[in-house]
Each structure stands twice: as structure tokens, then as C-alpha cells.
Amino acid sequence: MIPYGRQDINQADIDAVIEVLRSDFLTQGPTVPAFEKAVANHCGATYAIAVNSATSALHIACLALGVREGDTVWTTPITFVASANCALYCGAKVDFVDIDPRTYNMSISCLEKKLANAKRTGNLPKVVIPVHLCGQPCDMQSIHKLSQQYGFKIIEDASHAIGARYRGEPVGNCKYSDITVFSFHPVKIITAGEGGMVLTNDVQLAKHMQFLRSHGITSDAEDMCDRPPEEIWNYQQIDLGFNYRMTDIHAALGLSQMQRLDEFVIARQRIAQRYDELLMNMPVVRPWQHEDSYSSFHLYVIRLKSSECIRTHREVYEALRAAGILVNLHYIPVYRQPYYEAMGFEPGYCPEAEQYYAEAISLPMYPGLSDEKHCFIVRVLNEALGQ
Ligand SMILES: *Cc1c(COP(=O)(O)O)cnc(C)c1O
């Protein structure tokens, strides 16, 4: 079996986790802040707050930006459901902006049109969540410019994109957004087992998200509400938060993996390059890369050229799976999920996303993918395409 993605764990990672297990703190010890600092430094962001998943990270990011009932959040339909669910957790509505047919990221022209329309009807979004699909950064400069024109906030869902660069600078620096979110699920670029992180340069947002991570509790006297001195103890609940904390065990793995982040991304870039070469003469569209982007290549997505392909999308997918190559479809448009259809979304809502959905297949992509497996995948794909 060849999975579409998998973690790469070495002895140093294992040792780091064991060290925490032998220490005084399994959670809320020194390792979580050390991991946060390492990620913030790498990205050039001022604040980083680790949580137990990117899903939790998206939730507290929305809450910190004030998303609530009556608000609308926009994202792309070609993403994992968590990018949209976070708005629903806050009681807000979700809407989808169609994708760019080359990058498969949120289309800037569709966003512009939708915003102009929404302004006329008084339905502007409170927050827009662009997703750096496959690790290729979105056109953040344009999205940022639109945010100033129309007054919305931006959360970058960079679950695929730690280690990627946009216009020469690391994704996560929040230069064009309010908050950036990373995921450390094992299929992502680096892993903490499970885990996520929010990054921001805004001290108020950082504080708020810190409270929300742990029950809305503060132990900082400065942030406590006024009470007579004899009623001030070592903590106070000042907001309704959650237990979204990361453990030191997870953080130790994440921190150890951070040291190989650049190495992982280089390995992924190399695998992408080799795929590019090997697939050159097949009836597939290879991942197009914008010149502003240095992708972390979380995924390597091909699209079948339906006009030149004698096999259907489903046939190619099944043939690869039958050969033990666990290809995947990233993603079914979120609004096509039954839960979203029940809210009134209809098939065909975003035409470019539908076209992508009819043609896309994610080939296995992870640093440990051997040459031998690589060639096997390409050979099976060639047969599956009926070449
Ligand atoms: C993986 C992923 C998430 C959720 O990450 P978890 O850490 O598993 O909660 C959110 N958005 C995107 C785009 C993802 O790929």
C-alpha cells in the first residue's frame, strides 16, 4: 500500500517525546511555548499559540475576530470541511468563492465580483478564509487590498503551507492577514501527532486566542476584572473558552520536526519536479505554479484532460486504488457535502470547482517516497489512463 501522504519520524523525534514523558510536565510545561517560539521565529510572526488541531485554531481565530450569529464568512469550496465549519461553530453563515482554474486557490476575480454584489445587497462577509491549497500560497496581496476596500478580516488557512513562501517571504508572517492557521496532522508538512497553531502580529487577538484556548481563563492580573483585593486569586474566567490546549508531548514532536521543515519541503519539491518530468507526455494537467509562490507541496494534484483521456475519472481513481496506490480526491466541493446541501447549497454552485472536482486526483506525496515507488505509481497511472 502506498498512502497519499505520511509522516517522517526519526530517532531525534522519538527521543524528544520520551524526554517529555520523563519530565515534570506532560501538558502546560515549557515545551509548548518553545514550539510556539520556533514556529513564530521561522515565520516572522510576533505571536504563535499552539492548540490541539487546526480545526480548533480556525474556531478560536473566528471567535477572536468577532464572528457570530448574523455574520457571514467566505472561503473556497475546494478545501477540507474545517475551513468552512469554523464559521458554523460561531453561529455564522458560510458562503463560497469559486476557484482559479490554474492555481485551484480562491479566484481573485470571483472574489471581486462577489464583493461588489454583496456590497449592493448589504451582505458583505466579516471574514474571508483563503486556503493555500496543496501548499501554493494564494494571491494574498490582492485579497488584502480587497479587505481594505470592503472592510473584512482575513484568516489564512495555511494547513497545507508551513514552509511555503509567498513573494519570497514565509507563509505565516501575517503580512497580508490578521491570523494564519497551521495544521500538524500526520499527513501535513510537519506533525505533532495532532495539533494546530494560530499566528498573528496583533497583541489583542493573541491574548484573546490564548484565553479561548483554555476555558477563557487568565492568570495575568493585568487582564483580570476589578474585584476587591481579597477576591483576587491566581486565576479568573473572563470569557467562554474551551480546552483546546496542546500537550507538551505533542509539542515535543512538533518542535523536533520543525528542525527538518526546510529539508521536508525541499524533498517535496524534488518529488514534484520528478512527477512533472515523468508525467510530461500523459493526458494530465500538472500543478501550475505562480511565480510569486514557493509551494510546500503538501499535495501533488493532477487533473485528467477529459477530452484526451479514454478512461473516466472514476476508472483511473479505481485502477490506482486497486494497485494499492491510495490516491485521494482533495477535495469534494464543501457545498456538495450532504450537510451543506441540507443548508440549501446546490450542485453546480461554483462551476470551476465542479470542473476541478470532475478531474482531480492527488498522487502520493511525502518525503519518504522512494524512487522505486515513484516509478511504480507513474507506471500504474500510465496503464490506468489506457495509454
Ligand atoms: C487538515 C486541514 C484542516 C484541519 O486540520 P486538523 O489539524 O486536522 O484539524 C483544516 N484546513 C485544511 C485546508 C486542512 O487541510
The ligand as an ORCA input file, in Angstrom:
! r2SCAN-3c Opt
* xyz 0 1
  C      -6.048     19.341      7.600
  C      -6.786     20.589      7.347
  C      -7.516     21.257      8.337
  C      -7.776     20.669      9.680
  O      -6.620     20.325     10.335
  P      -6.699     19.479     11.700
  O      -5.373     19.786     12.331
  O      -6.813     18.049     11.272
  O      -7.843     19.944     12.485
  C      -8.101     22.466      8.021
  N      -7.988     23.001      6.799
  C      -7.317     22.374      5.810
  C      -7.216     23.032      4.478
  C      -6.712     21.146      6.048
  O      -6.079     20.511      5.064
*
